[in-house]
Amino acid sequence: METFIVHPKNNEEKKVIKAFLEALKIKFENLTSNSTESPYDADFVDMVEENREDYKAGKGIKIDLDDIWK
């Protein structure tokens, strides 16, 4: 099996490609930016959100970029 990534320039191209794949009964996935499924691991997202909340609660430190390698 192979995977092809297609970049339609507009909505008309998207409709034509989708119709073509459906006509040939080719299985495809529509992974648009409006997709509700996250490309990130759920545990990773939870960790990032928890760390953001900790920082907002004052549990973090801020390092100046000029001092990052000191």
N, C-alpha and C positions, 0 to 999 in steps of 0.2 A: 504494500500500500504506500502511496505517496501523498504528501500534503502540498497544496498549492495555496499561496497567499496572494490575493488579488486586491488591488487598490482602485476601485472605481472612482472616477473624478467627480461624478455627480449622481443624483438620485436616479436619473434615467438609466445610466450605465448599471447601477446596482440592480434595478428592476430587470434589465435584460439578462444579466448574468444569473440572477436567481431563477428566472423563467427557463433559461437554457439548462441549468442543472436539474430543475424539476422535470423538464421535458425528457431528459435522458435518464431520469430516476437515479441520479447521482446523489449520494448522501453528502450533506454539507452542514456546516455550523455557521451561524451568523454571529460573529463576535464583534459587536459594535461597542463604541464607547458608552452607549446607553445601557449596556448589559448590567444586570444586577449581580451577576456572579463576579466575585473579586478574583484577580489573578494571584493574590497573595495568600499565603498559608494563614489560616484562622488564628493559630497560636501566636504567630508573629504579629498580626494585627492587634491582638489582645495585649501583647507585651508593649507595643508602641503606645497604645492608648493608655495603658496603666502608667507608663513612664511620663506621658504628657500630663496626666492628672497629678502625679507626684510632683512634677516641676511646678505646676500651677499652685500646689499646696505649699510651696516653699521648700521642698525636699531635694532640690537640685542645686547645682552650682553653675555659674556662668564663667566661661573662660574666654578671655580676649584672644582673638586670632593671632595677635602679635606675640602672645605668650604661650601659644599652644605647644611649641617644641622646647620650652624651658623646663 
